[in-house]
Amino acid sequence: MYSYTYDTKTGGILLNSSPTGFSKEPRPVYAAELDLLGFDKYWKYDKQTELPYMWSEANTYWYRGVCIAKLKGGNLYTAPEIIIPKDEKGIPVLPELDDGALRPIDIQAMIKANHDMLEIIEQTTAKKILAIYEKYKDKLDLFHVAFSGGKDSAVLLDLVKKALPKGSFVVVFGDTGMEFPDTYTVIEKTHQQCIEEKIPFFIAKSHFEPQESWALFGPPSRVLRWCCSVHKSTPQTLKLRSITGKDDYTGLAFVGVRAHESATRAEYDYENYGKKQKGQYSHNSILEWTSAEVWLYIFANDILINEAYKKGNSRAGCLFCPMSVKKADYIKYEIYRNEINKYVDLIKKSNGRDFGENTYITDGGWVSRRSGRDLIDNTMNYTETLKNGKLTITVNKPKTDWQEWIKTLGGFGDIPYSVKKHSDGFTVYLSEECIKANPTFGKLFKQVFRKSAYCVHCGVCETNCSLGHLKFDSGLKITNCEHCLKCHDIEDGCLAYNSLRIPAEEKTMSINCFDSVLPKNDWFIRFFENKDDFWSSHSLGPNQIKTFKRFLKDSGLTERNKFTPFAELMNKIGWNREKTWGILLINLVANNPQFRWYVTKLEIGRCYSRDSVFSMLFENINSKNVVKFVYSAFGKLIELPLGTALHFGHVTEEGELVRTKCSVSDPRVILYGLFVFAEKCNNYKEFTLSTLLNDSIDRDGVSPTRIFGLDRDEMTPILLGLSAKYPEFITASFTHDLDKITLADNKTSADVLALFRGDTENV
């Protein structure tokens, strides 16, 4: 809520009344962390465990208002480098110590200095909690606090206990089986406290142990995050059904999500429906709190602190998570080596490619897995081909009965398919016309057989069915299905298929397209001024010419080195405008492997360190120089209007690459992107918004939602607006949770560009 400064007097944090726009998420640093990282080589301090000595913001350490150290690098097996600031003479700047040793933070003085601000924060939040309870108390079956054992949920639980009457809520701990050992200690103590306070406390856990699920699905990755559904949301939903005795219960979860934790969470609202769990409400009660306020509240209210934080961990979620950063991996490995090695061994055993000794682990290759291609002994049980007007699906060694899953499609009437059994499974045939006539049906039909081939009874489909018509009590059984299709609302229809699928073909085209040379703004200025004469008047070197020609060709601005009509149109619109670069980016992603890599590999809002980008690139590239070129090119590209006007991304002070949500104010750019996407995907011009948003589908086209970072809530009004304004190009409908987007067969992406011809503003 509020900004903060470091208090030189107490060594603590001091809140002020001005709102904060951005928090660097400070956290207290204890002796155990200083010892582990090697700071005892520089500073003296008592090895006590009760009081912190300083604060850390990411990789920066602050002692009484002075930055006294930074960390650089590090991975699972290697400690990060300690960098001590130096003065003008090159002498290390060490903290001024009265008695030759670091002084702990004066916690009581810090609490006293922040008392008034903390009261405002607590009262404001308690009112929000009570207000949402009063709003829904007569409408919902249950209120529960989603407790994780971390600092945020500990604060949230304390606030809910203060704000709500006894007996009005329960506490549910989602035990993934992969928690920090210290977290289980917190759970035991919190459970006991709840018993003493007569607050019902429940533990929700998957029927899979982590070792089982990692073997069934393959190790999770940043893209293939099946673990959240299998080990968190599904067990919690099943537990809440058990508590309420209702399959169709409706409840509200108090969740300790904070906007300052990530760019994605910064877009959350306090209250939402269906975003955390389908069909359920949630309230992000401490959404606007910074970590400074969280820690102040913890100290002021004597809330139990998870020892994992005192040992140097900034978060206390899953022990070995693909979303973790390398410095954090080192700290966890040093503290919990035996536990971590269990997961490292699982990753090594599953890896079917030779990435060199330990590089797949230390360089983070495992967190970048996008399919089952590199999993050892992984063979496809499901294949599909579309040829000669017929869809052919072959399933080998099915895990569940397809005749149960096909019941979910009863709402589509009679389906003209045929099935031929063979020794290991069966083959299904369906006319391509059926798919073209109803693309939603085509997607769901394929998913029926993916489920049959790969379903491992993880329970996600069961929890999606709020009516209780789909059960796994003694094998799959679907009864009285009402064809709501919610059991299909999963990545590729089945999480196991999504994680294990092997792409039909691997793209072998070189990612590196520009080496170390990137176009500059003044090149474009002269190109648009001189057009075809540019090539006889330029002063560029051979490598610069090579790079610029590639960029111009792939963006559509030249053809055989000639200024194209498309380039003339972009010049009339204004070569450095947002919408121009939106169109250019669409073309570049379609035609240039390097741009496609940036868009398909880098998630919106996530910071990618140099090491993590390198490890991702090493999956496809063996040359270190080429990897460096692709990494460094990003920073040069965003100096163009691509970054300054379209806001494609930025590079942090630490050298992290960040791809950001683009500024696309002209919906015609999206329309152009839809047609280019369709033309790249075998000219299929009927699809769903869910298909556009599903990045895991292996296809030749890249959706404009992925290119520009647009979500469902943003795309829906854009599509409806385009449908209303340009019905000759597109129709879009959204009814009964089903959506359908149809592009006109007689229109092309070139026809969409004609819509821009009235934009004659010159720059």
N, C-alpha and C positions, 0 to 999 in steps of 0.2 A: 504493500500500500504506500509506504513512505520511503523516502530516500534516507541514506545513512552516511555517517562519516566514522572514521576510527578515532576513538578517544585516547589521546596520548596520556591522560591522567590515570584512567582505570585499565587501559590496555584493551578495553572492550569496544562495543559498537554503540554509537549514539544516534538515535533516530531524530529526524527533524520533520516539521509539518509539511514540507513540500512533497507533492506526489512523486513517485519514482517512475521514470519512463523505462528504465532498464536496470536490472540488478545483476551483478556479477556473482551472485549466489555465494556469499561468504560462509565459511564453516569453521568451527573452532579446531585448533590443532593441539593435540596432546603429546606427551613425551614419547609414547609408543611409536607414533608416526615419525617423530624426529629421529628416533633411534633407527628405525627400519630404513629410512632413506639415507642415513649417514650424516645428519646434521650435527651429531655429537663431535664431529671433527672440527667444527667451526665454533660451536657455542657450548657453554656450560649450563646445565639446568638440573634441577632435582628430578629424579625418576618417578615422582608421585603420579598417580593416575586420576586424581579427583578433579584437578583444575587444568584448563587449557592454558597455553602460553601465548598463542597468537592466532591469527586468522589466515585462511587460505582462500584465494579466489582462483579456481581452476588450477593453473600451474604456478601461481604467484603467491608468495608468503609475505604477510604484513605483520610487523611488530610495532605496536604503539604508534600507528600512523605512518610508518616508514616501510617501503618495500625492501626487504632484506635478502630475498632469494627468489630464484625462478628454477623451474625444472624443465628439462628438454629431453624429448625422446623417451626411450624405455619400451620394453615389451614384456611378455610373460616371463622370460628368463633373465632379462637384463634390466638393471636399475636405471632410472632416468638420471641424466647428468644434472648435477647441482651447479647453478650459475649464480655467483655472488656478485652484485653490482660493484663496479670500481669507480674511483674518483678520477679526476683529470690526469693524475700522475700514474694511474693504473694500479693503485693500491685498493684492495678489497674494502668495501664499506661495510663495517660490522656494527651491530646495534650498540649504542652507548649504555653500558651497564654500571649501575652504582656499586655493586658488590662483586662484579666479575661474572655474574650469572643472569640468565633470563628470569624475569619476574612473571609469575602466573598472572592471569587476568584477575582483577578484583571483581568477582562475580556480584557480590552484594552491592558494591558501589555502582556497578553498571546497571543492576536492576533498579536501584533507587533513582538513578539519573534518567531512566526511561519509563518510570512508573506511570506518569500521566498519559504518555502516548500508548503504552501497552493497554491501559484501561479502555481507551477509545477503540483500539483495534479489537479487543475482546468483546466489548459491548456491541460494536457494530456487527461483528460476525455472529454473536449469539442471537441477535435480533433476526438476522437472515435465516438462521437455522430454525428458530421458533416460527417465523413467518411461513416457511415452506411446510413445516409440520402442520400448522393450523390450516393451511390451504388444502392439504390432502388427507388429513387424519380420518375423515369420514368417507373417503373414496378409495383408499388403498388397503391392501391386505396386510402389509408389513412395512416397517422402516428398519433398515439395518445400517450399521457402520461397517464399511469395508476396511478391515484392519490388516495391516501388512507386517507390523513390527518395526516399521521405519519411523523416522522422526515426524513426518507429516501426518501419518495416520494416528500417531500417539497424541499429537496436539488436537487433531480433529475429534478423537474419542473424548478427550477431556472437555472440549467445548460442548459436544453434544450432551454429555452427562450434566453439565451445568445448565444447558438451555432447555432440555426436555424433561418432562415428568418421568418418574420411575415407571418401568413397565411399558413404556411407549416404543421401545426399540430393542433390537438384539445386536450382537456383535458377531461378525463372521470373518474368520481368518482363512484365506485361500492358501492352503499349503501346497505349493508346487512340488514339494519333495526336493527342491533344488535351492532352498534358502540357506543363508549364512548360518553356520552353527550358533553364532551369538543370537541370531533372530529367534531360534527355538527357545533360548533362555528367556527372552523377552515375552514370548508367547505364554510360557508356563507361568511367569509372574503376573502377567496381565489377566490371564484366565483366572488365577486365584483371586486377584482383586475384584474381578467381576462376580465371582461366586460370593465373596464377602459383601458386595454391594447389591446382590440379588439381580444382576444383569445377565440374561442368558447369553452364553458364549458358545459358538459352534465352530467346528473346523471342517472345511470342505476340501476333499482331496480326490484326485483322479484314481480310478482303479488300476491305472498303469503306474509302475515305478518309472522314474526317469530313464533308467538303463533300458527298460522295455520300449518306451516310446521313441527314444533316440534310435534304437535298432529298427523299429517299424517305419518311422518317418524319415530317417536320416537326420543328422544333426541340424538343429534350427539355424537360420541365418537371418541377416537383416531384412531380406525379402521374404523368406519362407519362415514366417513366425507362427507356425502351427502351435507352438508350445503355449502361447497365451490362451488360445481357445481350449486346447486339450487339458492343460493343467490349471487354468485359472477360472475362466468364465463358465465353462461347462460344469465343473464340479460345484461351483457356487450356485448356479441355477438349480441343479439337481438337489442340493442341500436345502435351498429355500423352498422348493416344491415340497420336500419332506417336512419342513417346519410348518408350512401353512396347510399341508394336506391337499394342495390344489395344483394341478398341472397348469392351469390358466391363471395362476396368481398374478397380481400386479402390485409391485412394491416400489419403494424408493431407497436408493443407496446413497448414504453420505460418503463422499469420496474425497480423499486428500490430494487431489490434483491441483497443481499451481501453475499459473500462466508463465512464470519466469523459468520454469524447468526446461522448456524447449519452444521452438518457433511454432510447432504444431499445437501445443497446449495453450499458447498465447491467443489462439483463436477460439478457445472454448467459451461457453457461456456458463453462468452460475447454475442454471436449471436446464436440463435437456431431457428428451425422451428418445429412448432407443439407441443412443450413441454408445453407451458403455455396454449395454445388453439389450438385445431386441425385445421390444414390448415392455420395457421397464424404465422407470424414471431414475434420474440421478441428480445429486446436488453437489456441486464443487464448492463447498462452503468456504474454503480458505484460498480460493482461486487467485486473489490479488495479493496474497501475502508473499513477501520475499523470504528467502532463507534466513536473513538477518532477524526478521520478526519471529520466525519459527523458533530459532535458537533462543532468542530473548524470552519467549513465552515458556519454553522448556525450563530454562534456568529459574525464571520467576515463580513457576508453579511446581518446581521439584518433580518434574516428570521423568520417568525412567528412561535412561539413554541406552540405546543399543550399543554394546561395546564395540561393534564393528566400526562405528564412527570414530571412536577413540583410537582405533588402530590405524586410521588413515583412509578409510573408505568413505567416499563422498555420498554413496547411495547404498541402500541395504535391500536390494531386490534379489534376483536369482544370482547364485554364486558365480556361475560361468555363463555369461550372457553375450550373444553376438552384438548387442548394442553397446557393450562396454568399450572403454578406451584403453590404450595399451599401458599407460601408467597405472591405471586402476587394476589391470590384470596382474602386473608385477606385485603390487601390494597384496592382492588377494592370494597370489601364489605363495608368497613368502609366509603368509599367516596360516593359510589353509591348504598346504601343499598336498596332503593326502587326498583331501576331498576334490581338489581341482584335478589331480592326476586321473581320477576316475573318468572325468569328462574328456580330458586330453586323450586318454587311451581309446575312448569310444570314437573320437574324431579320427584318430590315426587308423583304427581298424576299418572305418567306413570309407576311407579315402582310397580310390582306385587309380590315382595318377601319381607319378613321381614329381613332386614339386621341390625336391632337394631336402636335405636334412633339416627338419624342424621348420622350414619356411612356411609351410601350409598353416602351421600353428602360430609361430611368432610374427609373421608378416600379415596375419589376419586373412589368409585366403579362404579359410573355412567360413568366415562371416559373410562372404560375398557369394556363396553358392546360390544359384538361381534355378537349378533343376537337379534331376537325379543323374545327370550325365557322368559325373565323376565318382559316383558311389560304387563301391566294389560289389560284384555279383548282383548288380541291379539290372534286371531284364524287364522290358515292357510287357505287361500283361494285357495292355489295351493299345490297339492301333486303329486309326481311322483314315480312310482315303476317299476322295471325291473325284470320280472319274467316269466319263461316258454317261453323265447324267444320273449317277447313282452314288449314294453314300454307303460305304462298306465299313462296318465296325467288326473287328475281331477281338474276342476276349479269351485269353488263356488262363486256366486255373482260377476261375472266379472265386471270390471270397464270400460273396453273398448272392442270394437268389434275385436275378434281374426281374423275375415275375412279381416280386414284392415291390421293387422300386418303380416298375412301370405303372403301378396303381396310382402313383402321384400325378400322372399325366391324364387321368380320366377326364379332366375338364376340357381337353382338346378333342373329345369325341373319338370316333374310330380312327385308328392310326394304320395306314396301309404299309406296314412293315412285314418282313418275313425273317424267320430265324432258322438257321441250319446248324444242328449240333455236330460236333466232332469230338475226337477222343479227349482233348484237353480243355474243351470249352465249347464255344459257339461263334457263329458269324451272323451279323445282322445286316439286312439290306433295306434301304429306304430311298425313295425317289428324291433327287435333288430339287425337283419342283416343290415338294412339300416344305423344304427348308427355305427356299426363296420366297414362297408364299407367306411364311410365318417364321421369321428368323428367331423369335423368342422360343417357339416350339423346337426349332432345330437345335438350339443351345441346350435346352432341357432334355431333349431326347438323347443327346450324346452323354449328358451327365448321368442319366439312368445307368448306362453301361459302364461308365467310369466308376460309379459307386459299386456296381456289382463286382468289378475287377479288383478294386483296391480297399473297400471298406474294412476297417479293423475294429469297428464298434467303439470309436473314440467318444461317441455320445453327443457330438456337436449337432448332428441332424435331429437327435431326440430333443435336445433343449430348444432348438428352433421351432419345434412343433408344440406350440403352447396348448393345444387341445388334447395332447396325450395320445394321439392316434398312432404314433410311431414309437415302438419300444424295442429294447435290446435285452429284455429280462432273460430270455432263453433263446437267443438267436433273433434275427430281424423279423419283426412282425408289424405289418401296417394294416390297421382295421378302420373302417368307416372314414376313409380319407376324404377330406373336403376340398382337396386340390388347392390349398392356399399357396403351395410351392415354396414355403419358407424353408423346407428341408433342402432346397436347391440353392438357397442364398448363401453359398459358400464358394470360396475360390475354386474354380474349375469343377464345382459340384461336389468335390471330395478333397479334404485336406491331404490325405495320404497320396492320392493321385497327383495333386498339385506339387507336392514335395518330391515325388519319385519320378515324375514323367521325364522322358528323354526327348529333347527337341528333335524334330524330324531331320533337320539339317543344321550344320554348324556354319556360321558365317566366317569365312577365312580371309575376307578383305582386310587389308592393313588398316589399323586404327589411326596411325600417324599419317596425316595429310599435309602438314605444314612445316615439319622439322622445327627449327628454332625461330623461324621468320613468320610474322603475322602481319596482315594488312594494317595500315594506319589511316586515320581519318583524312589526312591530306591526299592520300592516294585516291580515295573515293571522290573527293572534291574535284581533283583534276580529271578523273575518269568521266564523271558526269558532265563536266564542262567541255571536254575535248572529244568525248565519245570515241569513234573509230580512230581519230587522229591521236588519241592518247599513246598508242603504241609507237608512234614515230617521234613523240616529243618528251617521253618520260626520261627520268634520270635514275631509274631503279637498277640495282645490280641483278645478275643472273638468278640468284636464289630468290630475291624479292619478286621478280617477274614470274618465276615458276609458282610461287605461293599465291600470288595475286590472281594468276590465270586460273588456278584450281578453285579458288574461292569464288571468282566471278562465274565460272562454268557451273559449279555445283549449286549456286544460288539462283541460276537462271538469267543472270545479267548479261552473259555473253554466250554465243554459240559459234564454235570455230573461230573464237577470238573476235567476233563481230558483235557490236552493240545491238541487243535484241529489242523488239517491240515491248517486251516485258520491262527491260531496263528503261525505256522511254517513259513507260507508265509510272515506274517507281520514281523517276526524276520529276515528273509532273506532280506526283503526290507530295514529293519532298523527300530526298534520299535519306535524310537523317531523322525522320519522324518515327514515332512509336509504331504506327500501323505498317509502315514500310518494312521495318525490321521484324515485325511479327510475321509478315509474308515471307521475307527472306529466310527467317529461321525455319519456317515450315519446309521450304525447299531444301535448305541445308541439311536438315534432319533426314529428309527423304533421300538425299543424294550423297551425303558426305559421312563416312563412317565415324569420323572423329566427333562431329557434332552429335550424331546418333548416340555415341557412347556417353557423352556428357549428359544427354537427356534421359537415356534409359538406365544409366547406372547411378546417377547422383539424385538422391531423394530431395525434394523441396524442403528447405529450412534446416537441413542437417549439416553440421560442420565436419568436413572431411580433412583430417590431418594429411600432411605430405606422405607419411608412412602408410596410412590406410589407402590413399589413392594409388600409391605404388603397388601395394599388395593386390589391389583389385586389377590393376593393369597387367601385372605379371601373370595373371591367369591366361592372357592371350598373347603376351609379348615377351620375348626372351631378352631383348636388348635393353640395357639400362639407360642408354642414351635416348632411345625412342620413348621410354617411359618418362624420362625427365622432360622431353619435348611436349608430350601430351599434357603433363601436369602443368608446366609453366605456360603453355599456350592459353589456358583458361584465363589467367590474369591479364594477358594482353588482349584477348578477345573482348573482355568486358570494358575495355577502354574505348571501344567503338560504341555507337548508339545502341548496339545490342545490350550493353550494360547501362549506359547513361540515360537512354530513352525508354527501352523496353524493360529494363531492370531484370535482366536474365540471371544475374548473380553478382557476387563480390568475393574478395579474398580478405581474410582477417589479418590483423597485425601478426598473428602467429603463423601465417602462411596456409591457413585452412581454406579449402574451397567450399563455397556455399552457393548452391543454386536456389534462387528465390522465385516466388510467385511473380509472373510477369504482369506488367501493366497493359492489359488489352482492353481498350475502351471501345473499339470498333468491332461489333459482332460479325461483320463481314469477314474479318480475319479468321474467326472461328469457322465460319462457313467454308472458306477456302481450305482450311485445314481438314475439315470433314471430307471434302471431295478428294483431296490428295490422299488422305488415309484410305478412303474407299478404293481409289484407283490402284493403290499399292497392294490392297488385299483382294486381288482377283476381281476388282470392279464390283464387289458386293456392296450394294447401296441400301441395304436394309439391315439394321442392327439395333442393339439396345444401348441405353446409357450405361448399364452395368458392364456391357462388353467394352465400351470405350474406357471405362474406369479401371478395368481389370488389366493390370500391367503384367500379370504372369502368363498371359496367353502368348504363345509363340507365333508371331505373324510378321509379315514384311512391312506393314504400315505402322506408323507411330501415331497414336491418337493425339489430337490437339489438347486433350485434358492433361496428358503427360507432358507435352511440350511446354505448355504455359502454366502448369501447376494448378489446374482448376478442379474443384471437387463437385459433388452432386448438387449441393445447394447453389453453387454458382452457375453450373451448366444448365440446370433446369429452366430458369427464366431466360437465359440466352437462347436456348433451343426453342422455347415457346415464342419468344420475340421474333426470331428468324422465321419461324413457321407462319407467323401472322403477317410479317412484312414481305417475305419472299416465298409465298406458297408455290410459285412455279419452280422453286429450287428444292424446298424441304418441307416435310410435314413431320410434326412431332406430337406425340400424345402420351399422357401420363395418367392412367386410370387403374384403380384397384391394385396399386403397388406394382403394376406392370408398365413398362415403357416401350415405345417403339419409335424408331427414327427412320424415315425413308427419304432418300435423296432421289431427285428426279432422274429417270433413266436417260432422258434426252439432254441432260446438262452435264458439263464437265467443269473441272477446276478452272480451265481457261474462260469459261462463261462467267464464273464467279468474278474473275479479275475484271471483266467488262463492267461490273457494277461500280468499279472504282474510277472509271474514266471521267466522271464528273468532278473528281477531286483534283483540281488543276492548280492548287497552291504551289508555287515554286519557292525553292529555298536558295 
